Amino acid sequence: MAGKEISEIYCWEIESLGLTVYMASSIRGAVSVGLCLGKGLNSLEYFKGIFPSHIIRKEKAVNLPLIEAVKRALDGKSPARGLKMDIHPTPFQRMVLEAISLIPYGQTRSYGEVAIMVGRPGAARAVGQVMKRNPLPIIFPCHRVVAARGIGGFSGGLALKRYLLEREANRRRC
């Protein structure tokens, strides 16, 4: 989904309550978000593995809109308001990403419920594939999408998904 014609990627990372969030943007907008429990790699090292054929520079200024969006999302606020993005989802992927953006902080929906939300009942597996390829987790909160019976999968691992869900549930109670 990320822009393949991008030649330069600007990256940054922040730490927030036991979580490292990696962010990458092009000059056109947000490209990628990565998550790690605990203290992780430097963002340059992290994104070299994801964008091996790109020039990667550590630059906070280009990422300021994405940094603010991530902070808003971690605080339970709407992250994507006005955020420019340089991702290129298919129409179905776009519908799914927009639908999961509507899942309230601290709540979950099943893959099947999301499929119904986008008018494609029976497309739960396709929804799961969109979650797996989500280039901007936290911005598009794929961790809030769970299996009908259980937690489901998560590209960052189940421990990270549990951490995010528990963090939201605990903050919601405060």
Backbone as numpy.savetxt, mean C-alpha at the origin, in Angstrom:
# Nx Ny Nz CAx CAy CAz Cx Cy Cz
1.83 -2.57 -12.11 1.03 -1.37 -12.11 1.88 -0.10 -12.11
3.11 -0.18 -11.60 3.95 1.01 -11.56 4.39 1.38 -12.96
4.62 2.68 -13.15 5.02 3.17 -14.45 6.32 2.55 -14.93
6.29 1.80 -16.00 7.46 1.11 -16.51 8.42 2.04 -17.25
7.93 3.19 -17.73 8.78 4.11 -18.48 9.58 5.04 -17.57
9.42 4.90 -16.28 10.13 5.74 -15.32 11.62 5.38 -15.37
12.47 6.40 -15.43 13.90 6.11 -15.42 14.54 6.43 -14.07
13.98 7.42 -13.37 14.51 7.77 -12.05 13.44 7.57 -10.99
13.86 6.98 -9.90 13.01 6.74 -8.73 13.65 7.48 -7.56
12.82 8.21 -6.82 13.28 8.94 -5.65 12.69 8.25 -4.42
13.53 7.89 -3.48 13.04 7.10 -2.35 13.32 7.77 -1.01
12.59 7.26 -0.02 12.73 7.73 1.36 12.13 6.66 2.26
12.44 6.69 3.53 11.80 5.78 4.48 11.50 6.53 5.77
10.47 6.05 6.47 10.16 6.58 7.79 9.93 5.39 8.72
10.10 5.62 10.00 9.79 4.62 11.01 8.61 5.12 11.83
7.70 4.19 12.12 6.51 4.56 12.89 6.07 3.39 13.75
6.26 3.50 15.05 5.78 2.51 16.01 6.10 1.07 15.59
7.37 0.79 15.41 7.79 -0.57 15.10 7.66 -0.97 13.65
7.45 -0.02 12.78 7.23 -0.29 11.37 8.15 0.62 10.56
8.80 0.06 9.54 9.54 0.88 8.58 8.72 0.93 7.31
8.49 2.13 6.82 7.71 2.32 5.59 8.65 2.91 4.55
8.79 2.19 3.43 9.61 2.63 2.31 8.71 3.28 1.28
9.14 4.41 0.75 8.33 5.12 -0.23 9.17 5.48 -1.44
8.56 5.36 -2.62 9.25 5.74 -3.85 8.29 6.51 -4.73
8.83 7.56 -5.34 8.05 8.40 -6.24 8.87 8.69 -7.49
8.18 8.97 -8.56 8.81 9.55 -9.74 8.48 11.03 -9.70
8.91 11.77 -10.68 8.55 13.19 -10.71 7.07 13.38 -10.98
6.38 12.30 -11.44 4.95 12.37 -11.73 4.07 11.95 -10.55
4.64 11.28 -9.56 3.82 10.88 -8.41 4.31 9.60 -7.75
3.53 9.14 -6.78 3.86 7.96 -5.99 3.93 6.71 -6.87
4.94 5.89 -6.64 5.17 4.69 -7.43 5.06 3.43 -6.58
5.62 3.46 -5.37 5.68 2.23 -4.58 5.78 2.54 -3.09
5.17 1.68 -2.30 5.30 1.70 -0.84 5.63 0.28 -0.42
6.61 0.16 0.46 6.97 -1.14 1.03 6.93 -1.04 2.54
6.71 -2.18 3.18 6.57 -2.20 4.64 7.46 -3.27 5.24
7.98 -2.98 6.42 8.82 -3.95 7.13 8.57 -3.78 8.63
8.40 -4.90 9.32 8.31 -4.83 10.77 9.69 -4.54 11.33
9.77 -3.62 12.28 11.05 -3.30 12.89 11.90 -2.39 12.03
13.19 -2.34 12.36 14.14 -1.52 11.62 14.55 -2.28 10.38
14.37 -1.66 9.24 14.67 -2.32 7.98 15.89 -1.75 7.30
16.02 -2.06 6.04 17.10 -1.57 5.20 16.97 -0.08 4.94
18.00 0.51 4.43 17.95 1.85 3.89 17.08 1.79 2.64
16.33 2.83 2.36 15.41 2.81 1.22 16.14 2.61 -0.11
17.36 3.10 -0.25 18.11 2.87 -1.48 18.30 1.37 -1.72
18.71 0.66 -0.69 18.92 -0.78 -0.81 17.60 -1.50 -1.06
16.56 -1.09 -0.39 15.25 -1.73 -0.55 14.77 -1.62 -2.00
14.82 -0.43 -2.57 14.27 -0.22 -3.90 15.19 -0.69 -5.03
16.48 -0.87 -4.76 17.37 -1.44 -5.79 16.89 -2.84 -6.18
16.37 -3.58 -5.23 15.87 -4.91 -5.53 14.55 -4.90 -6.30
13.78 -3.85 -6.15 12.47 -3.75 -6.80 12.58 -3.10 -8.18
13.46 -2.12 -8.30 13.63 -1.40 -9.56 15.09 -1.51 -10.01
15.56 -2.70 -10.37 16.98 -2.89 -10.66 17.50 -2.13 -11.89
16.63 -1.78 -12.81 17.09 -1.11 -14.03 16.87 0.42 -13.98
16.54 0.94 -12.82 16.28 2.37 -12.68 17.40 3.06 -11.91
17.50 4.35 -12.12 18.37 5.18 -11.30 17.58 5.49 -10.04
18.16 5.19 -8.89 17.45 5.40 -7.62 18.23 6.40 -6.79
17.53 7.43 -6.36 18.14 8.48 -5.55 17.35 8.64 -4.26
18.07 8.89 -3.19 17.39 9.16 -1.92 17.08 10.65 -1.88
15.78 10.95 -1.85 15.33 12.34 -1.95 14.02 12.52 -1.20
14.06 13.28 -0.15 12.86 13.51 0.65 11.87 14.45 -0.03
12.35 15.51 -0.66 11.46 16.54 -1.20 10.47 15.98 -2.21
10.93 15.12 -3.11 10.03 14.55 -4.12 8.97 13.67 -3.47
9.32 13.07 -2.35 8.41 12.15 -1.66 7.53 12.80 -0.61
7.64 14.11 -0.39 6.85 14.75 0.68 5.35 14.48 0.57
4.72 14.57 -0.61 3.29 14.25 -0.66 2.99 12.81 -0.24
3.83 11.88 -0.66 3.64 10.48 -0.28 3.90 10.27 1.21
4.92 10.90 1.73 5.20 10.80 3.17 4.00 11.28 3.98
3.45 12.42 3.59 2.28 12.96 4.30 1.08 12.01 4.17
0.89 11.44 2.99 -0.22 10.50 2.79 -0.05 9.26 3.65
1.16 8.75 3.75 1.42 7.57 4.59 1.17 7.91 6.06
1.65 9.05 6.50 1.42 9.46 7.90 -0.08 9.59 8.18
-0.81 10.17 7.23 -2.27 10.30 7.40 -2.90 8.91 7.52
-2.50 8.01 6.65 -3.07 6.66 6.66 -2.76 5.95 7.98
-1.55 6.10 8.47 -1.18 5.46 9.73 -1.93 6.07 10.92
-2.39 7.31 10.75 -3.19 7.97 11.79 -4.69 7.75 11.62
-5.07 6.93 10.64 -6.48 6.62 10.45 -7.24 7.62 9.61
-6.53 8.48 8.89 -7.17 9.49 8.05 -7.07 9.08 6.59
-7.88 9.69 5.75 -7.86 9.39 4.32 -6.52 9.81 3.71
-5.77 8.85 3.15 -4.44 9.18 2.67 -4.36 9.72 1.25
-5.27 9.33 0.39 -5.08 9.56 -1.04 -5.63 10.89 -1.54
-6.20 11.69 -0.68 -6.75 12.97 -1.12 -5.70 13.82 -1.82
-5.84 13.98 -3.13 -4.93 14.83 -3.89 -3.55 14.25 -4.14
-3.29 13.03 -3.73 -1.98 12.43 -3.94 -1.82 12.06 -5.42
-0.80 12.58 -6.05 -0.50 12.21 -7.43 0.19 10.85 -7.41
-0.23 10.01 -8.33 0.32 8.66 -8.40 0.80 8.37 -9.80
1.89 7.63 -9.88 2.43 7.22 -11.17 2.34 5.69 -11.25
1.11 5.21 -11.14 0.82 3.79 -11.28 -0.18 3.65 -12.43
-0.23 2.49 -13.02 -1.07 2.30 -14.19 -1.90 1.03 -14.07
-2.90 1.04 -13.18 -3.73 -0.15 -13.01 -4.69 -0.34 -14.19
-5.10 -1.58 -14.38 -6.15 -1.86 -15.35 -7.46 -1.29 -14.79
-8.50 -1.19 -15.60 -9.79 -0.70 -15.06 -10.28 -1.54 -13.86
-10.14 -2.86 -13.92 -10.57 -3.70 -12.80 -9.71 -3.42 -11.57
-8.38 -3.35 -11.74 -7.50 -3.05 -10.61 -7.85 -1.70 -9.99
-8.12 -0.71 -10.83 -8.49 0.62 -10.32 -9.77 0.55 -9.48
-10.78 -0.18 -9.98 -12.04 -0.31 -9.22 -11.80 -0.95 -7.87
-10.97 -1.99 -7.85 -10.69 -2.69 -6.59 -9.92 -1.78 -5.64
-8.90 -1.09 -6.13 -8.12 -0.20 -5.27 -9.00 0.92 -4.70
-9.86 1.46 -5.53 -10.78 2.50 -5.04 -11.75 1.94 -4.01
-12.22 0.72 -4.24 -13.16 0.10 -3.29 -12.50 -0.15 -1.93
-11.27 -0.65 -1.93 -10.65 -0.93 -0.63 -10.30 0.36 0.11
-10.18 1.46 -0.64 -9.95 2.75 0.01 -11.15 3.18 0.86
-12.30 2.58 0.59 -13.52 2.92 1.33 -13.70 2.07 2.60
-12.85 1.06 2.79 -12.97 0.24 4.00 -12.49 1.09 5.18
-13.36 1.32 6.16 -12.98 2.19 7.28 -11.79 1.65 8.07
-11.00 2.57 8.59 -9.87 2.28 9.47 -10.34 1.36 10.58
-9.60 0.30 10.83 -9.93 -0.63 11.91 -10.96 -1.67 11.54
-11.44 -1.69 10.29 -12.41 -2.69 9.85 -11.82 -3.51 8.71
-12.46 -4.63 8.41 -12.01 -5.49 7.32 -13.19 -5.86 6.43
-12.87 -6.32 5.24 -13.83 -6.90 4.31 -13.19 -8.14 3.72
-14.01 -9.10 3.34 -13.47 -10.30 2.71 -13.21 -10.03 1.23
-12.41 -10.89 0.62 -12.15 -10.79 -0.81 -13.48 -10.83 -1.58
-14.38 -11.70 -1.15 -15.69 -11.81 -1.79 -16.52 -10.55 -1.63
-16.47 -9.93 -0.46 -17.20 -8.68 -0.25 -16.66 -7.57 -1.15
-15.36 -7.53 -1.32 -14.77 -6.52 -2.21 -15.20 -6.78 -3.65
-15.24 -8.06 -4.03 -15.70 -8.41 -5.39 -17.12 -7.92 -5.61
-17.97 -8.06 -4.61 -19.34 -7.57 -4.71 -19.35 -6.04 -4.77
-18.49 -5.39 -3.99 -18.41 -3.92 -3.99 -18.11 -3.37 -5.38
-17.33 -4.12 -6.18 -16.96 -3.64 -7.52 -17.86 -4.22 -8.60
-18.95 -4.88 -8.17 -19.91 -5.41 -9.13 -19.47 -6.66 -9.84
-18.55 -7.41 -9.23 -18.05 -8.64 -9.83 -18.13 -9.79 -8.85
-19.35 -10.17 -8.40 -19.47 -11.29 -7.47 -18.82 -12.52 -8.10
-18.15 -13.28 -7.30 -17.47 -14.46 -7.81 -16.04 -14.17 -8.23
-15.59 -12.94 -8.12 -14.23 -12.58 -8.54 -13.30 -12.41 -7.34
-13.57 -13.16 -6.27 -12.76 -13.03 -5.06 -11.27 -13.32 -5.33
-10.99 -14.32 -6.13 -9.58 -14.64 -6.44 -8.92 -13.51 -7.22
-9.66 -12.91 -8.13 -9.12 -11.78 -8.90 -8.84 -10.61 -7.97
-9.71 -10.39 -7.00 -9.47 -9.35 -6.00 -8.18 -9.67 -5.24
-7.99 -10.92 -4.87 -6.76 -11.33 -4.19 -5.52 -11.04 -5.01
-5.60 -11.22 -6.31 -4.45 -10.92 -7.18 -4.16 -9.42 -7.22
-5.20 -8.60 -7.18 -4.99 -7.16 -7.12 -4.32 -6.79 -5.81
-4.75 -7.41 -4.71 -4.12 -7.14 -3.41 -2.64 -7.51 -3.46
-2.34 -8.65 -4.05 -0.96 -9.14 -4.14 -0.07 -8.17 -4.92
-0.63 -7.51 -5.92 0.14 -6.61 -6.79 -0.01 -5.13 -6.42
-0.67 -4.84 -5.32 -0.91 -3.46 -4.90 0.43 -2.73 -4.73
0.71 -1.71 -5.54 1.99 -1.03 -5.43 2.06 -0.04 -4.26
0.89 0.31 -3.71 0.85 1.34 -2.66 0.06 0.87 -1.44
0.54 -0.23 -0.77 -0.16 -0.62 0.45 -0.09 0.53 1.47
-1.01 0.57 2.36 -1.27 1.65 3.31 -2.09 2.73 2.61
-1.65 3.20 1.44 -2.45 4.17 0.68 -3.73 3.47 0.21
-3.57 2.30 -0.38 -4.69 1.42 -0.71 -4.58 0.26 0.28
-5.38 0.28 1.37 -5.17 -0.59 2.53 -5.55 -2.06 2.30
-4.71 -2.76 1.53 -4.99 -4.15 1.21 -4.92 -5.06 2.43
-4.27 -4.61 3.50 -4.23 -5.42 4.72 -5.62 -5.57 5.34
-6.55 -4.70 4.97 -7.92 -4.77 5.50 -8.79 -5.78 4.75
-8.25 -6.42 3.74 -8.99 -7.42 2.98 -8.52 -8.79 3.45
-9.47 -9.57 3.93 -9.17 -10.86 4.55 -9.95 -11.98 3.88
-9.55 -13.19 4.18 -10.28 -14.35 3.65 -11.60 -14.49 4.40
-12.53 -15.22 3.80 -13.84 -15.43 4.43 -13.68 -16.14 5.77
-12.71 -17.04 5.85 -12.44 -17.76 7.11 -10.97 -17.64 7.45
-10.60 -16.52 7.99 -9.20 -16.34 8.38 -8.64 -15.04 7.85
-7.35 -14.90 8.01 -6.70 -13.64 7.69 -6.36 -13.49 6.21
-6.19 -14.59 5.50 -5.81 -14.51 4.09 -4.32 -14.30 3.95
-3.88 -13.86 2.80 -2.46 -13.63 2.55 -2.11 -12.16 2.62
-0.81 -11.91 2.47 -0.31 -10.53 2.44 1.09 -10.56 1.87
1.35 -9.67 0.92 2.65 -9.68 0.26 3.81 -9.44 1.23
3.56 -8.73 2.31 4.58 -8.46 3.31 4.67 -9.53 4.39
3.85 -10.57 4.29 3.83 -11.64 5.29 2.69 -11.48 6.27
2.27 -12.60 6.82 1.11 -12.58 7.72 1.39 -11.86 9.03
2.63 -11.93 9.53 2.95 -11.21 10.77 2.75 -9.71 10.58
3.13 -9.20 9.44 2.96 -7.78 9.16 1.48 -7.43 9.02
0.71 -8.29 8.36 -0.72 -8.04 8.22 -1.40 -8.02 9.59
-1.08 -8.99 10.42 -1.65 -9.02 11.79 -1.27 -7.76 12.56
-0.01 -7.36 12.44 0.46 -6.16 13.14 -0.36 -4.94 12.72
-0.55 -4.76 11.40 -1.30 -3.61 10.91 -2.76 -3.64 11.39
-3.38 -4.81 11.32 -4.78 -4.93 11.76 -4.91 -4.69 13.26
-3.99 -5.25 14.05 -4.03 -5.04 15.51 -3.75 -3.58 15.86
-2.82 -2.97 15.17 -2.51 -1.56 15.40 -3.74 -0.69 15.16
-4.44 -0.96 14.05 -5.66 -0.18 13.75 -6.74 -0.44 14.77
-6.94 -1.70 15.16 -7.97 -2.03 16.13 -7.68 -1.35 17.47
-6.43 -1.36 17.89 -6.05 -0.74 19.17 -6.19 0.78 19.13
-5.79 1.40 18.02 -5.89 2.86 17.90 -7.34 3.30 17.83
-8.18 2.46 17.21 -9.60 2.78 17.06 -10.29 2.83 18.43
-9.82 1.97 19.35 -10.43 1.91 20.69 -10.06 3.10 21.56
-8.96 3.77 21.23 -8.50 4.91 22.05 -9.38 6.13 21.88
